[in-house]
Amino acid sequence: MMTADMLIAHNMAFDLPFISMELARINQPIPSKGAFCTMENGRWATFNGKSPKLSELCFALDVSYDQAAAHAADYDVEVMMQCFFKCVYRGVFKLV
């Protein structure tokens, strides 16, 4: 984590307190460029503009999503990052 510029999560409002607590426990700062939430920035992926579930974001981006594997942290991070990089590549997510 020491080399990370930014935190990326699908539900940052939920994840950030846990991440902050763990970083503090090992005396590490939150990355300098802050945080990016794929859920908040992925509203385009739903027909009504609501924050998408990770499965909805995957569907919109044609990223394979295995319901049986879902909600295991490592699996969720893997598919979330596939979505994130597809969106960056397509210019949907703009990182400043």
C-alpha positions in Angstrom: 0.0 0.0 0.0 3.0 2.3 0.5 3.3 2.8 -3.2 -0.4 3.4 -4.0 -1.4 6.8 -5.2 -5.1 6.3 -4.8 -7.6 4.0 -3.1 -10.2 2.5 -5.4 -13.3 0.7 -4.0 -16.8 -0.1 -5.2 -18.5 1.3 -2.1 -16.0 3.7 -0.7 -18.3 5.1 1.9 -18.6 1.6 3.4 -14.9 0.6 2.8 -13.0 3.7 3.8 -13.4 3.5 7.6 -12.1 -0.1 7.5 -9.2 0.8 5.2 -8.3 3.9 7.3 -8.3 1.8 10.5 -6.0 -0.8 9.0 -3.7 1.8 7.5 -3.5 3.6 10.9 -2.8 0.2 12.6 0.3 -0.2 10.5 1.3 3.5 10.6 0.6 4.2 6.9 -1.2 7.3 5.6 -4.1 7.3 3.2 -2.7 7.7 -0.3 -2.2 11.3 -1.3 -4.5 11.4 -4.3 -7.5 10.3 -2.2 -10.2 7.8 -3.1 -12.2 6.8 -6.2 -15.5 5.0 -5.9 -16.6 2.9 -8.8 -20.2 2.7 -7.4 -20.6 6.4 -7.2 -18.9 7.0 -10.5 -20.7 4.1 -12.2 -24.3 5.6 -12.1 -24.2 5.6 -15.9 -24.4 1.8 -15.8 -28.0 1.7 -14.5 -31.1 2.8 -16.5 -32.3 5.1 -13.7 -28.9 6.6 -12.6 -28.8 4.8 -9.3 -25.6 3.6 -7.8 -25.0 0.2 -9.4 -24.4 -3.1 -7.6 -21.0 -4.5 -8.6 -22.9 -7.2 -10.6 -24.7 -4.4 -12.5 -21.5 -2.6 -13.3 -20.0 -5.9 -14.5 -23.0 -6.5 -16.7 -22.8 -3.0 -18.2 -19.2 -3.6 -19.1 -19.4 -7.2 -20.2 -17.2 -8.3 -17.3 -17.9 -11.9 -16.2 -19.5 -12.0 -12.7 -19.9 -15.2 -10.8 -22.7 -14.9 -8.2 -21.4 -17.9 -6.3 -17.9 -16.3 -5.8 -19.4 -12.8 -5.1 -18.8 -11.0 -1.8 -15.5 -12.7 -1.2 -13.1 -9.7 -0.9 -10.5 -11.0 -3.3 -13.1 -11.9 -6.0 -14.9 -8.6 -5.6 -11.7 -6.6 -5.9 -10.7 -8.6 -9.0 -13.9 -7.9 -10.9 -14.1 -4.3 -9.6 -10.6 -3.6 -11.0 -11.6 -5.2 -14.3 -14.5 -2.7 -14.4 -12.3 0.2 -13.3 -9.7 -0.4 -16.0 -12.3 -0.9 -18.7 -13.8 2.4 -17.7 -10.5 4.2 -17.6 -9.5 2.8 -21.0 -12.9 3.8 -22.5 -12.6 7.3 -21.0 -15.7 6.8 -18.8 -13.7 7.3 -15.6 -11.5 10.4 -15.7 -8.7 10.4 -13.1 -7.3 13.8 -12.3 
